[in-house]
Amino acid sequence: MTSPAERAVAHVRGLFPEAGPPGLFDRAVITVSFHPDRLVAGGRTVAECLVAEGVYRSQFETGISNGGLDGVIGGRRTVWEQRMFGGAYVSPSGRPIYGGLNLAGHPDGASPRFGSCHLVLRPEVSQRATFSHGDSVTEPSVVGTAVSFGAVWAALLDEVSRTGRALNVAAASAGDWVRALAVPRRAPGRALDDYVEAQVHGGVTLGADVTAVVADPSFRGTRYEELLGSLAPALDWSPGFRLPATGFPASLRGPDVPPLALEIADRYGTPVLDAEVIGRAAREPGTTPERLQLIKYLWHILVLNGAPIDSPS
């Protein structure tokens, strides 16, 4: 790791030194979600950049984000990163990569709101990562590392006791929830806002750090299948999401979303939207930031309400 990365991990480790449950990181790995077909500066897609460069870059370098776009020095992201990591980072390069710790083994990844595909990182990467109970945009107060995960784990158990669920896994008690985590899952987790965020320090290099790519099945048979398949030793398929264009309600992401869904369906001659179709809309020349934000909302609704692609409608 670089010196800033080492300082960041050490800072977080010192805040909450309590260890978590033994063996937790033997089965729980970090996933990093992305949309492979989104455009970055220069007109290449994310997948093309990953193939050409062999590294996953932060929004400070790519200029795009599937969450909040604020990758500039002096912006809100640098303020919360300075607080979370003890001022370890100064320059735009070398900053942490964001993902989620897939404690529940969700086949659509720990944090699917950030992309239709995800990288599965090697278990040892978790040793140079930090974790937070809640997304860093909320400036969470509970953080930890692989060797000091106790506070994050306690916050998850408290969440179950208060609300009856955590990581979008429902349970009647904290004990039932812990047991439920060990059950293999085939259905999508749909954990749109309910995840343990992971911040990977020291970068993500595909050849050294990634064991598999898990892709939305809407990319089968497209040029992205070949690109994604070249990124890691294994290419697996998630359940995926699809939803009729008439099934995007205004109640979830506002009144501008339903007409956009119908417009995209009409433009591409399909009554059903999926990750590949809305990706085509995102790449249209002249697409404004406002329209891209609405397309993000389409993806959120797909995650929440979409039917798995490989199951009957």
Helices and strands as residue ranges (DSSP letters): H 3-15, H 24-27, E 30-34, H 46-53, E 55-56, H 59-62, H 76-84, E 97-101, G 112-114, E 117-121, G 123-128, E 129-133, G 136-138, E 143-145, H 150-163, E 165-166, E 169-170, H 174-181, E 196-200, E 204-205, H 206-209, E 210-215, G 217-219, H 223-229, E 234-237, E 242-244, G 245-247, H 250-253, H 257-268, E 272-274, H 275-282, H 289-305
